[in-house]
Structure formats: structure tokens, C-alpha cells
Amino acid sequence: MKVVAINGSARKGGNTALMIRKVLDQLEAEGIGTELIELSGKPMHGCIACYKCIKNKDRRCAVDNDFVNDCIAAMDAADGIILGSPTYFANVTTEMKALIDRAGMVGRVNGDMFARKVGAPVVVSRRGGDMLTFNALNAFFFIEQMIVPGSRYWNLGRGMDKGQVSEDAEAMETMEILGRNMAWLLKKIHG
């Protein structure tokens, strides 16, 4: 089994990556393979509504001049998907939104290719707006017919400066529990 985590933060190795890493550590401790993809510095463009993915049905976005198809391929190959984003003006980053829109469309028109995969959101904010970000990520999982495990609390952390989220003890514990719950669910599904 494998889980791919995609960090939508503009800051590589920042607070969102730290939160995701906590989840991945638990998955690895349970014998599940992991991969972390950071979108920082990668070209990502929004959906242009060309609808060629409907005609092509090749599990790829027809726009092939950025990093999105690499992410879609990693998501397709994984049993579980973690999407992480800091909160930018009460929503996901533009890179994460581009991925959600394009991967979502490709998934739906290719026989619901993400259906019944396990998905989990991870969100960081300075102090607010994070529930909208959390809901945006969950909306992707639910529209794609994915199975979403919970934790003891919402998968949220607080921090602005790089590394500051590590001081949010409740968030770090929430990520550990999320990792254990995700591992349990993956094992139940895949035996």
C-alpha cells in the first residue's frame, strides 16, 4: 500500500509539510509506503475548460505543460491521498486549486479513478479561515467518491513562521491520530 501526500504550500518544508510529515510518519510506522510531493516552485495552471479529457479518457489532463499530470499519475497509483494546504484568503492555495479542478475532472471522466481511495486533508492557518480550506479539500474527496477518515479533531494547525506549527501540540497529536486512523482504514480496505 502507498499514500501520496501533496503539499500545496508555496513554502517548501514549511508548516504544512511539517503537519503532513506527522501523518506520514505514522503511516510508515504501520508499514505503509509514502511519498511527499511539494508544489512549491512547480508550474501549476488552472483548468481551461477545454474538455479534451472527456474525449481522450487517458487518465491525464490534455494540458501537458506543467506539473499537474505528474500529480495525477501519483494520485492514480496510490491507495491513499493526502492533500495539504495553508490557508490563503480563507481557501486553498492557487496551486492546490489548480490540482483539485484538473485532477477532479480527469478522475470523474475516467471511470471515477479516485473512487474508494482513502483521502485526508491537512490544513494550516495563521489564525482563521481554515475551515473553508478544510471544506474545500474534503469537497474534492467527497465528489471523487473517496473515503475520508477522521481524527480526534479537525485536521488543522496554527502557525505563521516556518516551523511554528510544531508548537501547536494539539495539531501535532491530531496528525498522529489521523495517520493511525488512515493506516487502520487502508488495512481494512486492502486486507
N, C-alpha and C positions, 0 to 999 in steps of 0.2 A: 504494500500500500504506500501511497505517496500523497503528500499535501504540498501544494504550491501556495505560497503567500506572495501577494503583490502589494508593495508599499507605494502608495500614490503621493508620497510627500516630495516636495522639492528639495528637502534636506536629506541627503544620503546618510544613513546611520544616525538619524535624529530620534526624536521621541516616539514617532510611530514605529520605526524599526525596532526600538527597544521593547515596545509593547508586543509587537509581533514575535520577536525573538523569545519572549517568555512563553508564548503559546507553543512555538516550535520546539523549545527545549523539552516541554512535557511530552509532545508527540514523539520526539526522538527517544526519550526515556522509555516509551512504550513500544519501541521497535518500528516506528513508522518513519519512512523516509521523508525528508523535507527539502524544499528549495525556496529561497527568498529572492524575489525579483524586485529591484528598486527602480522606479520610473524616473528618478531624479536625473536630469540631463538627457533623457531619451526623447526623441521626437514623437509626439502623440497629437493626432488631429481628430476632431470630431467627425461624426457621421455626416456624409454629404448627401444622403438620401438618394443614392444612385440606384438602389435596389438590385444591383447586379448579383448580390449574394443569393437572392431568391432564385435567379436563373442558374447561377453557377453551382450552387449546392456542393461546394468543395471544402467546407469547414474552415473557410478563410474569408476575410474581408477582401473585396475586389480592389480596394485602395491599398496598395502594397508599397508605399514609400515612407513608412515609419515603423515603429516598434510594436504596433498593435497585434499583428499576426503572430509574432513571437509569443506574446502573452496568451493569445487564444490557443495556440498549439500546446503551451504548457498547461493551461486550464483543461483542455480536452484530454490530455494524457494523465491528469491527476485524478485521484479518488476524492480529494477534498480541496477546497479553495478558501483561502483567507484573503479578504480584501481589506486593506488598511488605508486610512486617510486622516490627515489632520483636518481640522475644521477651518474652511476658508469662507468667510462671509456666510456662515450658517449652512454650509454644504460641503460636498466633496471637492477635491481639487479639480482643476480642468483636465488634467491628465487622467485621473480616475474616471471622470465623467465621460471622456472620450472612450475609454476602455469599456465602461458599462454599456454605453449606447451601441458600440460596434460589436462587441462580443455578444451582447444580448440579442441583437438582430441575427448574427451568424448562428448562434445557438438555436434560436427558435426556428429558423428556416432549414436547418439541417437535422430535422427529426428530434428537436429538443435535446441537443447533445450534452447539456449540463444537468438534465433531469436526474434526480436521485443521487447526485453527488452531495457531499456534505459541505456546507458553506458557513463561514463565520465572519462577521465584521469586527474590525478593531478601529477605534476612533480616539483621537487626541484633540483636546481643545485647550486654549489658554484659560477660558473661564465659562464659556457658554456657546450655544448654537449647536452643540454636539449631538443632541437628539435628532435634529434634522439630518445630520450627516449619517448617523446610525440608521435612521429610517431609509435613507437613500440607498445605502448598501444592502440592507435587508430587502428592500423592494426588488433589487436585482435578483437576489437569491430566490425570492418567492415567485417572481414572474418566470424564472427559469426552472421552476418546479424542484428546487433544491431542498435539502433537509438541513435545518438550522438548529444546532444545539445551543443551549443557554449556559449561563454561569450563575454565580451567586448574585450578581448584579449586572447592570448593563455593561457592555464591553467598552468602557470609557476610561480615559485617563486625563489628568490635568498637567500641563506643563507648557512653558513657552520657550525658555532657553534650552539648547541642546543638552539632553541628559536629565533635565529637571523632572520628567515624568517618573524617574526612578524613585523619587521622594514620595510619590503617591502610593503608599503601601497598599491601600485598598485596591487600586487599579492593578498593581502587580499580582496580588492574590487572585483577583478576578481573572487575569490572564492565565495563571496556573490552573485554576479550576476549569476554565474554558478548554485549555489544552487536554486535560484529563478527560473531560466530557466528550470532546471531539474524538479522542482516541477510542474511548469506550464505544461510541456510536459507530465509528468506522469498523471496529472489530465485530460488532453485532451485525452490520450490513454484509461485511465481506468474510465473516467467519474466520 
